[in-house]
Amino acid sequence: MSCKNTIFLFLMVVLILTSFQVYAAEQQEKSAILIAAFGTSYHEAAVSIENVVKAAQQAFPEYTIVLSYGSRIIRNILKERDGVIIDSPISALAKLADEGFASVVVQPLQIMSGSEFHEILSITKAFGTMNDPHFQPIFSRIEIGDPLLTSEVDYEKIVVALENDMKQYASNAGEVLVLVGHGTEHPANSCYSQLQNILQKHYGPKVLVGTIEGYPTIEDVLVQLQSMNAQRVTLKTFMLVAGDHARNDIAGDEADSWKTVLKKAGYEVQTTLDGLGENDQMVQIWIDHIKDLFPKK
């Protein structure tokens, strides 16, 4: 082999190795965090979800942050009414795979590990197991973070996050703060009773927890209010966003809304239309669950 051919071969090897290193670096850099929310069609309520996305961008600047909505109905409303297209978790993951992302963390914005969380968990597992040993894996790494209320530490963080609400809405005699969650038939609904027990351990009986579609019901809350000789009640949304449920089922003027029912029962009622995503300390719990998936530095 001539000296010229040797030099040419050497340069080709260097070029190939360099190209491979650049490709490997790009693959390593192409990491994403998928925020998976149920979604909302209320513009003013969407700030709660936007706050989580912004917090993730600040906490993980080296990652691409992607938002998805699990509700097909909400996605269709936004598309037809506003021309806004937000992918489903499945579509978002497929796009990330197609764009060459190697590592993905999925962070659901559910309150508990109920049916919606397990649906996202199933999707995540599917993308992690659809790998043929003869082909390139879809993702080299895909993991899912915990919902808001998972560990005892999460509940204790909720106590701190609600401190200002307790001072503002339940500091006077006869005044009670009632947190109203969505509720579900799933066994994970027990988190609401656990939440009330922990909150009352720290703040006393002047904070109650109820649900729209689970236990405790509004009837259960009324029984507790009567035993406390309560006079004034503040209804606070315990959901990611203060959307349809907050504006109609909790604070609406309909005969069966929580506000109307409590007023008929003789209580002074005020409502707070803010989602959990508007509380930075609540948002941080979801961000901490993302951090839990990465090695401690």
BELDA-V656136 format. One record per residue. PHI is phi as a letter, one per 40 degrees, with the letter a starting at -180 (999 if undefined). Layout:
# BELDA-V656136
{{PHI} {PHI}}
This chain:
# BELDA-V656136
{{999} {c} {c} {c} {c} {c} {c} {c} {c} {c} {c} {c} {c} {c} {c} {c} {c} {c} {c} {c} {c} {c} {c} {c} {c} {c} {c} {c} {c} {c} {b} {b} {b} {c} {c} {b} {b} {c} {h} {a} {c} {c} {d} {c} {c} {c} {d} {c} {c} {d} {c} {c} {c} {c} {c} {c} {c} {c} {c} {b} {c} {c} {b} {c} {b} {b} {b} {b} {b} {c} {c} {c} {c} {c} {c} {c} {c} {c} {c} {c} {c} {b} {g} {c} {b} {b} {c} {c} {d} {c} {c} {c} {c} {c} {c} {c} {c} {c} {c} {g} {c} {c} {b} {b} {b} {b} {b} {c} {b} {c} {c} {b} {c} {c} {c} {c} {c} {c} {c} {c} {c} {c} {c} {c} {c} {c} {c} {c} {b} {c} {b} {c} {c} {c} {b} {c} {c} {c} {b} {c} {a} {a} {b} {b} {c} {c} {c} {d} {b} {b} {b} {c} {c} {c} {c} {c} {c} {c} {d} {c} {c} {c} {d} {c} {c} {c} {c} {c} {b} {b} {c} {b} {c} {g} {b} {b} {c} {b} {c} {b} {c} {c} {g} {a} {c} {c} {d} {c} {d} {c} {c} {c} {c} {c} {c} {c} {d} {c} {c} {c} {c} {c} {b} {g} {c} {c} {b} {b} {b} {b} {b} {c} {b} {a} {b} {c} {c} {c} {c} {c} {c} {c} {c} {c} {c} {c} {c} {c} {f} {c} {b} {b} {b} {b} {c} {b} {c} {b} {a} {d} {b} {c} {b} {c} {c} {c} {c} {b} {c} {c} {b} {c} {c} {c} {c} {b} {c} {c} {c} {c} {c} {c} {c} {c} {c} {h} {c} {c} {b} {b} {b} {b} {c} {b} {c} {c} {c} {c} {b} {d} {c} {c} {d} {c} {c} {c} {c} {c} {c} {c} {c} {c} {c} {b} {d} {c} {c}}
